Amino acid sequence: MILGLSLLGIMIIILYLIYLLKRSKENRRGWKIRKTGNNYQEYAEFDSGKWRSLNFKFEMYSKEVPRHAIVIPKDWSNFPSWAQDKREVIILRLKEVLKEPTYTLLEKD
């Protein structure tokens, strides 16, 4: 019983350390990408002392490759002003994290 609780405690500590390392990496590079809800990926960037984010819709396919298609709108003007001049950088960062063949980025109207 004590051995089981000790192992559980060690596992919790390890998971917490992994979480802290991931968070530290995101804070150092100043941006992150994460899934929000069932149909969105969020791109967040640390700018002017706070996290600002954009949501990108994604479509999920169960048996086909790619499994997820991230929809990038061709008309970027609906995004906030802080993101207007960063379109190419944001798309490159999305591609860096959401890699093929699991993900593909689709530009749609």
LUMMAR-759374 format. One line per field, with one value per residue (C-alpha): residue number from 1; residue in three letters; chain; x, y, z. Coordinates in nm, 4 decimals. Layout:
<pts>
num [NUM ...];
residuo [ALA ...];
cadena [A ...];
xx [X ...];
yy [Y ...];
zz [Z ...];
</pts>
This chain:
<pts>
num [1 2 3 4 5 6 7 8 9 10 11 12 13 14 15 16 17 18 19 20 21 22 23 24 25 26 27 28 29 30 31 32 33 34 35 36 37 38 39 40 41 42 43 44 45 46 47 48 49 50 51 52 53 54 55 56 57 58 59 60 61 62 63 64 65 66 67 68 69 70 71 72 73 74 75 76 77 78 79 80 81 82 83 84 85 86 87 88 89 90 91 92 93 94 95 96 97 98 99 100 101 102 103 104 105 106 107 108 109];
residuo [MET ILE LEU GLY LEU SER LEU LEU GLY ILE MET ILE ILE ILE LEU TYR LEU ILE TYR LEU LEU LYS ARG SER LYS GLU ASN ARG ARG GLY TRP LYS ILE ARG LYS THR GLY ASN ASN TYR GLN GLU TYR ALA GLU PHE ASP SER GLY LYS TRP ARG SER LEU ASN PHE LYS PHE GLU MET TYR SER LYS GLU VAL PRO ARG HIS ALA ILE VAL ILE PRO LYS ASP TRP SER ASN PHE PRO SER TRP ALA GLN ASP LYS ARG GLU VAL ILE ILE LEU ARG LEU LYS GLU VAL LEU LYS GLU PRO THR TYR THR LEU LEU GLU LYS ASP];
cadena [A A A A A A A A A A A A A A A A A A A A A A A A A A A A A A A A A A A A A A A A A A A A A A A A A A A A A A A A A A A A A A A A A A A A A A A A A A A A A A A A A A A A A A A A A A A A A A A A A A A A A A A A A A A A A];
xx [0.0000 0.2749 0.4743 0.1688 0.1147 0.4840 0.4756 0.1612 0.3277 0.6362 0.4199 0.2336 0.5624 0.7005 0.3853 0.3986 0.7646 0.6804 0.4044 0.6438 0.9068 0.6513 0.5168 0.8688 0.9495 0.6329 0.7086 1.0662 0.9688 0.6684 0.4024 0.2085 -0.0503 -0.3141 -0.6444 -0.9493 -1.2872 -1.3732 -1.3164 -1.0467 -0.6719 -0.5609 -0.2459 -0.1390 0.1424 0.2858 0.2678 0.2824 0.2760 -0.0207 -0.1203 -0.3200 -0.4756 -0.6345 -0.8601 -0.8395 -1.1162 -1.0100 -1.1875 -1.1261 -1.1216 -1.1325 -0.9667 -0.8083 -0.4647 -0.4369 -0.6397 -0.6877 -0.7231 -0.6581 -0.8545 -0.6591 -0.8816 -0.7541 -0.9048 -0.6833 -0.8541 -1.0987 -0.8139 -0.7056 -0.4669 -0.1728 -0.1879 -0.2274 0.1424 0.2256 0.0326 0.3341 0.5041 0.1866 0.1356 0.4998 0.4564 0.1354 0.3223 0.6083 0.3783 0.0949 0.3008 0.2049 0.0891 -0.1320 -0.2219 -0.2533 -0.3267 -0.6004 -0.6563 -1.0255 -1.2442];
yy [0.0000 0.2466 0.1509 0.2174 0.5598 0.6423 0.5507 0.7579 1.0541 1.0193 1.0042 1.3203 1.5022 1.3921 1.5067 1.8423 1.8871 1.8098 2.0706 2.3300 2.2604 2.2947 2.6178 2.7554 2.6784 2.8539 3.1593 3.1809 3.1635 3.3944 3.1910 2.8657 2.6576 2.4503 2.2811 2.4634 2.2959 2.0364 2.2395 2.4992 2.5389 2.8513 3.0406 3.2631 3.5154 3.7078 4.0727 4.3928 4.2066 3.9763 3.6731 3.7539 3.4788 3.3794 3.0800 2.8661 2.6235 2.2698 1.9810 1.6301 1.3255 0.9880 0.7510 0.9679 1.1288 1.4074 1.3447 1.7194 2.0140 2.3579 2.6257 2.9463 3.2253 3.3971 3.7226 3.8109 4.1483 4.0007 3.9257 4.1800 4.4613 4.3034 4.0049 4.1953 4.2115 3.8687 3.6415 3.4579 3.4205 3.2816 3.0324 2.9177 2.8674 2.6702 2.4475 2.4050 2.2562 2.1059 1.8897 1.6773 1.4057 1.4380 1.8014 2.0062 2.3762 2.4769 2.8337 2.9043 3.2074];
zz [0.0000 0.0955 -0.2147 -0.4335 -0.2781 -0.3151 -0.6845 -0.7327 -0.5621 -0.7808 -1.0952 -0.9930 -0.9301 -1.2680 -1.4508 -1.2720 -1.3681 -1.7326 -1.7169 -1.5714 -1.8383 -2.1183 -1.9737 -1.9294 -2.2955 -2.4129 -2.2001 -2.3309 -2.6964 -2.6434 -2.8234 -2.7954 -2.9744 -2.8021 -2.8723 -2.7412 -2.7535 -3.0143 -3.3287 -3.2625 -3.2286 -3.0460 -3.1384 -2.8473 -2.8409 -2.5459 -2.6510 -2.4457 -2.1146 -2.1849 -2.3890 -2.7037 -2.9082 -3.2379 -3.2894 -3.6003 -3.6883 -3.7606 -3.9255 -3.8058 -4.0312 -3.8643 -4.1108 -4.3757 -4.3826 -4.2804 -3.9664 -3.8977 -4.1341 -3.9849 -4.1699 -4.2373 -4.3719 -4.6870 -4.5644 -4.2672 -4.2081 -3.9542 -3.7126 -3.4475 -3.5376 -3.3490 -3.5883 -3.9160 -4.0068 -3.8625 -4.0983 -4.2428 -3.9032 -3.7453 -4.0288 -4.0011 -3.6269 -3.6830 -3.9307 -3.6845 -3.4184 -3.6259 -3.8597 -4.1554 -4.2088 -3.8989 -3.9766 -4.2912 -4.3255 -4.5690 -4.6881 -4.7370 -4.7966];
</pts>
